[in-house]
Amino acid sequence: MKHSANLFKTSSTGIVTSVFNYKLFTVIYFALLLLIISGLKNNTYSQNTRLNYLESQNSTEVKIQNDINTDSFYPAALEEKHKAAMESGNETESIRLHSEMESYLNSKNLIIPVPDNEIRFEKYGRSNSGTDWLVSDNTVYSGPVKSLPSYHKQIDMKCGEDSVLYTAVNEQENAALYKGKVSFYKSSDNGNSWNIFAAIYASNSAYITNISMLVESRSNMHKDSTRIILFYTKAGSNNNDLSTLSFISFRVNGTSIISGELAAAGAGKEFSHISSVSDGAYYSNGTYFGVVCTESNYAYTSTQGFKIFKTANWGSSWSSSSFTTGYNDFYPSADFFQGSPSQIFIAVERRPAAGPKELVLLRTNWNLSSSFTEQQISDANIEKPCLTIQKNATPDTMMITAINNGQAVYYGSRTSGTIWYGYNLSNTLANNFKFTHCYSSPYGSPPFTAIYSTQDGDSINIRRGAVGALGEIFFKVNGNISDPNINPVCAFTFGHETNLSSFIYGGVNSQNVYFDQDGFKWLLIGASIQGLYNPAVNKHNIDDTVSVIFRNSVSPYEIVDSVKTVLDSSLLIWDYYAKKVNRNYGYYLVLKHRNSIETWSMSPVFINSSSFYNYDFSTSSNKAYGNNLIQTDNSPVMYSLYSGDVNQDGTIDLTDGSLIDNEAFNFASGYLPADLNGDGVVDLADAVFADNNSFNFVSKITP
């Protein structure tokens, strides 16, 4: 990036000549390519041929507006110190550093939000919790959904770090009750059932016209620290004129509500589209998040630039920046890029005064700047882009899906966005597609999933895989006709060895929101751990992780699938979605816990994808191979995995007892394998479990 900036800024004659020659060569190259495309336009291509053709469309950065590395509102090093203080829990230091950061901002760029008095928050009580895709789509929400031809973001879905799916739905106004309402739903069983847990209501003078949602967790150890952050535009009518940009943030348990208005559009303007962005994939308590929006005229024919708002203290105060590209740029899709410096990438649909629409990638500093760079990726009449960046340690891989003359396409980069290649998302040259959406996972496989839908809402198709190898197409996975004005949204469900694709969409005639998910087999597992179980309250002392492993039913019992998940201390159950097992084939279930005896199911279990399978180890000793469970309660009857295998060698013996004794002698505390009862301290109470089980020669029993 720096080299490109210096190249375009230099006044050296030799460099200018070189740039001129390069541009001339580029013009000739693309002119020839255009002639080739024109000659091939009426031909039909197989999927692979079409991919090879599009693969030649790469681009590099072509225009530098300013040097974004030297024009930030405050030093990047100060932000890094602030994040480090937040991550370490040093609240005093983080407050001091945040005040220092804000001292660099002028009053125009510093926002202390005033609660949005036009919005009322409502918390809901807690509810009870054959093919490659569901035979019939599950209903997330039943009722009318907001459907506006110019504003397609009316639903959103994210998977939280707690592996729970969350959905926001902008409901159609009810003249007798409200003008605007956004309801929030969650599913802890990968979309099989959905429960409403919160809603916001706008006053009778406010219409909600766009939404964009984030799900962020301040601590993965505490489920209730997960927060929903919703950005929305609000206006006096559904035409969105003179709209305001606001947000609301709350914990999933309905507490700790923060809300406020971030900005109001100027006279004759509106906030037309919004896209939320966060660095939460790299931080927990130190997460920053924000939103990007376009400001346009009422007729929605020209844009007045971009506004960016970001908070470094979970919404208590905000910094803002704005810039104008000099072009009419629409449909921003933003994502966070971790680097030096970290940046916001924004994919936009550019509408030149003449010629086809272009796909352009804008970049600006994450610690906010009025400067930016831009890169033209394609000038092939690209519409409604969606950007996702895979947020791993080296975030060099990213994807943009879009519509190209009615066809579904995607562009991929494995070089941190410096070079892009184009691919066909569909395997047909049909030009009847309207929306796309893409999503990526920071870990696991596959890394990307993407969907595209037809203009009439008849077909939603999905793919998952890697850039350049996105995998097979699953055609028309929707069980109902989708609304042609509402953009479907896809996501992965985390917490599994294999990332599971899913999506939501608005139903025809703006009725209902439906969910569909990748084909897998659902297993509900019940279990208890001897040391953790407290019979006085019929629950575990703490939540703890347990691994479940699928093994073949014949020797040598190879591992087919596995997952490590949290066993809820109160419910003593967890759900498991087996991606790699075959229907109507038997597998042994194996449970492993950090200080318990490995325990196998009594016999192979058979799972059918069209139904739920429940296997509860806690109901009887005969649920385990060799009856290898201990009864820990009479009422209710409870059987548990034996505790005491501290070194995980498959036997509870003197070696384990010695490890516990040594830890107890040293007054060890914390999350330790020797702490069998989970009270955070290693002492005599833990030794009793190991000693008794050692005396009884407890060890794992396998086929």
C-alpha positions, -999 to 999 in steps of 0.1 A, spaced: 0 0 0 27 25 9 47 17 -22 16 24 -44 10 57 -26 46 68 -31 45 58 -68 14 79 -75 27 109 -55 62 112 -70 70 139 -96 99 120 -111 98 121 -149 109 85 -151 83 73 -127 55 93 -144 65 78 -178 65 44 -163 30 50 -148 18 63 -182 31 32 -200 16 10 -175 -18 27 -178 -16 26 -216 -8 -11 -215 -37 -17 -190 -61 1 -213 -50 -19 -243 -52 -51 -223 -87 -46 -211 -99 -33 -245 -87 -66 -260 -104 -85 -232 -136 -66 -238 -136 -76 -275 -131 -112 -265 -159 -110 -240 -182 -94 -266 -175 -122 -290 -183 -148 -264 -213 -132 -249 -239 -153 -266 -222 -186 -259 -231 -210 -231 -203 -220 -206 -200 -249 -182 -193 -239 -147 -155 -246 -149 -151 -228 -183 -169 -198 -169 -147 -198 -138 -115 -199 -159 -128 -170 -180 -136 -148 -150 -103 -158 -133 -84 -135 -157 -102 -104 -143 -77 -93 -117 -69 -57 -106 -45 -38 -84 -49 -5 -67 -55 22 -93 -61 54 -74 -48 69 -42 -67 97 -26 -44 104 4 -18 86 25 -41 71 51 -12 59 72 -3 95 83 -37 111 87 -54 94 117 -72 113 144 -49 99 172 -18 78 173 -23 41 165 1 32 194 -23 49 218 -51 27 206 -30 -4 210 -22 5 246 -59 11 253 -68 -23 239 -41 -40 260 -55 -23 291 -90 -34 283 -80 -70 275 -61 -73 308 -90 -59 328 -71 -28 339 -101 -5 340 -84 25 355 -57 25 329 -81 19 300 -103 49 312 -72 71 313 -60 61 279 -95 65 264 -96 100 278 -63 107 261 -76 93 228 -106 116 230 -84 146 237 -72 144 201 -107 147 188 -125 180 181 -161 184 192 -173 176 157 -157 142 158 -167 133 194 -202 120 201 -217 114 235 -250 97 226 -282 108 242 -306 79 247 -331 76 218 -364 86 235 -383 74 204 -373 38 211 -387 16 238 -369 -16 247 -388 -47 258 -373 -79 273 -391 -112 268 -391 -141 293 -370 -171 286 -386 -197 264 -381 -234 263 -354 -240 247 -334 -371 50 -317 -345 28 -287 -322 27 -310 -294 38 -341 -293 60 -372 -307 43 -392 -277 54 -378 -244 65 -381 -234 101 -400 -202 109 -380 -176 129 -407 -150 129 -444 -151 119 -459 -119 108 -454 -90 83 -418 -79 76 -407 -44 64 -402 -45 26 -389 -14 8 -376 -15 -28 -347 9 -21 -337 -5 13 -329 -42 13 -314 -47 47 -345 -56 68 -332 -88 84 -298 -98 98 -283 -129 114 -250 -136 132 -235 -165 151 -222 -154 184 -190 -166 201 -214 -186 223 -223 -206 192 -259 -193 194 -276 -179 163 -291 -145 166 -315 -128 142 -330 -93 140 -362 -87 121 -375 -52 111 -412 -57 113 -438 -40 92 -455 -11 111 -487 -18 129 -508 14 126 -527 8 158 -496 0 179 -463 12 165 -446 27 134 -414 7 139 -404 -25 156 -373 -47 155 -376 -81 172 -347 -102 182 -346 -140 181 -321 -166 191 -315 -203 186 -292 -225 207 -299 -256 186 -286 -244 153 -318 -230 140 -342 -259 148 -362 -237 172 -362 -199 176 -373 -179 206 -379 -141 208 -359 -126 236 -361 -88 230 -377 -61 209 -374 -24 204 -404 -2 195 -403 32 178 -428 59 187 -458 66 165 -438 93 146 -407 71 137 -403 45 110 -372 21 110 -359 18 75 -325 -1 76 -309 -24 101 -274 -39 106 -265 -61 136 -234 -72 155 -231 -99 182 -201 -94 204 -189 -110 237 -168 -93 263 -159 -126 279 -163 -160 264 -164 -175 300 -196 -156 308 -226 -162 285 -245 -131 296 -216 -109 285 -227 -115 249 -242 -82 235 -265 -74 206 -256 -42 189 -281 -29 163 -276 0 141 -307 14 124 -319 44 104 -351 61 115 -373 87 98 -407 103 98 -419 81 70 -408 50 50 -393 72 23 -364 77 48 -361 115 42 -342 134 69 -334 101 86 -312 97 117 -287 70 124 -290 54 158 -279 23 178 -290 2 207 -268 -23 226 -279 -47 252 -269 -80 268 -287 -111 256 -303 -113 291 -319 -79 284 -298 -59 308 -272 -31 305 -289 -12 277 -271 16 259 -287 35 231 -285 68 213 -286 88 181 -253 91 163 -262 116 136 -290 133 117 -289 137 79 -287 172 66 -314 191 48 -325 173 16 -305 142 26 -309 108 41 -288 79 55 -295 54 27 -275 23 36 -256 11 67 -230 -16 74 -218 -25 109 -181 -34 115 -162 -48 145 -127 -61 154 -143 -85 179 -127 -115 162 -94 -105 176 -104 -91 210 -129 -97 238 -131 -69 264 -111 -47 241 -135 -49 212 -141 -18 192 -171 -16 169 -189 9 146 -209 15 115 -204 29 80 -232 47 62 -238 66 30 -256 100 29 -276 105 -3 -303 128 -17 -340 121 -13 -343 108 -49 -315 83 -41 -297 93 -73 -265 108 -58 -245 103 -26 -228 129 -5 -201 108 9 -195 84 38 -198 87 75 -181 63 99 -188 60 137 -167 40 161 -168 33 198 -138 22 219 -158 18 252 -188 -3 242 -210 26 231 -206 52 259 -189 76 235 -182 76 198 -157 91 174 -167 99 139 -151 107 105 -164 114 70 -150 115 35 -163 121 0 -150 102 -30 -163 125 -56 -185 98 -70 -219 84 -64 -212 53 -43 -240 31 -30 -246 -1 -10 -215 0 13 -205 -33 27 -178 -29 54 -155 -53 72 -125 -50 95 -89 -57 83 -63 -65 110 -30 -51 99 -4 -24 103 -24 -2 104 -57 -19 109 -83 -6 84 -119 -6 74 -125 -21 39 -157 -9 22 -170 -24 -10 -193 -1 -29 -214 0 -60 -201 31 -79 -224 48 -105 -203 69 -128 -219 98 -148 -215 76 -179 -208 39 -184 -215 8 -164 -216 5 -126 -183 -3 -110 -171 -24 -80 -148 -3 -59 -130 -11 -27 -124 18 -3 -100 16 27 -96 39 56 -78 37 90 -96 18 118 -85 45 143 -104 68 119 -92 93 93 -106 116 68 -84 101 42 -88 69 22 -76 49 -7 -97 33 -34 -93 4 -58 -114 -5 -88 -120 -42 -89 -144 -44 -118 -162 -21 -142 -186 -48 -155 -218 -33 -142 -216 -45 -107 -244 -40 -82 -251 -45 -44 -217 -59 -33 -212 -79 0 -178 -81 15 -164 -106 40 -128 -109 53 -116 -141 69 -104 -130 103 -76 -154 111 -40 -145 123 -31 -133 88 -63 -120 72 -51 -122 36 -82 -139 22 -114 -121 14 -145 -123 -8 -169 -99 -24 -202 -113 -39 -223 -91 -62 -247 -90 -92 -231 -85 -126 -257 -77 -153 -282 -99 -135 -256 -127 -129 -243 -138 -95 -205 -135 -93 -178 -132 -66 -144 -118 -64 -117 -133 -43 -83 -121 -30 -56 -141 -12 -32 -112 -11 -48 -89 15 -69 -73 -12 -40 -62 -35 -50 -86 -63 -85 -98 -70 -98 -126 -93 -134 -129 -106 -155 -161 -105 -190 -170 -114 -212 -177 -83 -238 -196 -104 -232 -221 -132 -255 -204 -157 -254 -172 -177 -290 -165 -167 -294 -129 -157 -323 -131 -133 -305 -128 -100 -310 -99 -76 -292 -104 -43 -261 -121 -29 -246 -124 6 -214 -139 19 -199 -149 52 -166 -162 65 -153 -181 96 -120 -173 113 -114 -210 119 -126 -244 107 -136 -256 73 -150 -245 49 -139 -209 54 -166 -192 32 -202 -195 23 -223 -175 -2 -259 -173 -13 -276 -157 -43 -313 -153 -50 -335 -148 -81 -354 -116 -88 -388 -133 -84 -377 -149 -51 -383 -184 -64 -348 -197 -58 -321 -192 -32 -289 -211 -40 -259 -216 -17 -223 -226 -19 -195 -231 7 -158 -236 3 -126 -216 -4 -119 -187 -27 -114 -201 -61 -129 -235 -50 -162 -226 -35 -177 -260 -39 -208 -275 -53 -240 -254 -58 -271 -264 -37 -300 -252 -58 -332 -238 -45 -326 -247 -9 -355 -224 2 -388 -241 10 -409 -209 4 -408 -181 -21 -387 -152 -8 -396 -115 -8 -379 -98 -38 -371 -67 -18 -354 -83 12 -318 -95 9 -314 -130 23 -285 -134 48 -262 -164 53 -240 -174 82 -219 -202 96 -226 -218 129 -194 -222 149 -185 -246 177 -182 -276 154 -153 -292 136 -171 -284 103 -186 -250 98 -223 -254 91 -240 -231 65 -273 -215 72 -295 -186 60 -326 -166 66 -350 -149 42 -382 -129 42 -412 -148 29 -433 -138 -1 -456 -108 3 -434 -96 32 -448 -124 54 -426 -143 79 -389 -149 82 -376 -184 75 -344 -203 83 -327 -232 66 -295 -250 75 -269 -273 62 -278 -310 64 -265 -327 95 -276 -350 122 -287 -336 155 -279 -354 188 -290 -342 222 -266 -356 248 -271 -357 286 -242 -364 310 -229 -356 345 -195 -354 360 -191 -371 394 -168 -344 410 -188 -315 396 -223 -328 404 -239 -313 435 -269 -335 445 -282 -309 469 -292 -287 439 -292 -313 411 -266 -294 390 -229 -290 384 -209 -265 404 -196 -249 371 -200 -250 334 -172 -271 319 -161 -283 285 -166 -319 274 -155 -335 241 -179 -359 223 -163 -382 197 -180 -404 171 -161 -437 165 -168 -464 140 -186 -494 154 -160 -519 142 -123 -523 152 -101 -503 152 -129 -478 159 -116 -449 140 -127 -414 149 -152 -400 124 -163 -368 140 -157 -348 172 -165 -316 189 -155 -299 222 -184 -279 237 -197 -266 271 -218 -288 293 -244 -265 309 -242 -267 347 -280 -265 351 -293 -284 322 -266 -311 321 -272 -315 284 -258 -301 252 -267 -304 215 -243 -318 189 -245 -317 152 -227 -345 135 -216 -334 100 -194 -364 90 -215 -393 101 -237 -413 77 -273 -419 82 -284 -453 94 -249 -463 104 -239 -471 139 -213 -451 159 -200 -453 194 -203 -421 214 -173 -414 235 -172 -387 262 -139 -371 274 -135 -347 302 -103 -331 315 -102 -351 348 -128 -379 342 -126 -414 329 -132 -417 292 -167 -432 288 -182 -450 257 -218 -456 249 -232 -491 257 -236 -498 220 -234 -480 186 -260 -453 181 -278 -447 149 -287 -411 139 -313 -401 112 -310 -366 98 -348 -362 97 -352 -366 135 -336 -357 167 -317 -384 186 -314 -382 224 -288 -401 243 -286 -395 280 -256 -411 299 -270 -398 332 -302 -419 334 -288 -454 339 -255 -472 343 -264 -493 312 -260 -463 290 -222 -467 293 -201 -495 279 -194 -519 307 -218 -500 330 -189 -477 336 -208 -450 355 -213 -442 392 -246 -433 407 -244 -398 423 -280 -391 432 -311 -411 441 -338 -385 436 -336 -377 408 -316 -407 397 -283 -395 384 -253 -414 370 -220 -397 363 -187 -401 347 -160 -412 372 -138 -383 383 -101 -385 392 -82 -394 360 -61 -362 363 -33 -374 339 -58 -388 314 -41 -422 311 -74 -441 313 -70 -453 349 -76 -436 383 -47 -447 405 -20 -435 429 -4 -413 402 -36 -392 400 -38 -391 438 -2 -378 440 -9 -350 415 -39 -339 436 -19 -341 469 10 -321 455 -14 -294 442 -32 -293 475 1 -291 495 10 -260 474 -25 -245 479 -30 -244 441 -61 -226 428 -77 -218 395 -89 -238 366 -68 -270 372 -72 -306 362 -67 -316 399 -97 -295 410 -122 -323 406 -152 -305 422 -147 -272 403 -146 -249 433 -113 -233 421 -92 -248 449 -73 -281 451 -78 -297 485 -89 -328 504 -124 -327 489 -109 -334 455 -86 -361 468 -116 -381 482 -130 -387 447 -96 -399 434 -88 -421 464 -122 -439 464 -121 -445 427 -85 -457 428 -94 -481 456 -121 -495 433 -97 -498 404 -118 -476 381 -105 -474 345 -119 -468 311 -138 -497 295 -139 -500 257 -151 -526 231 
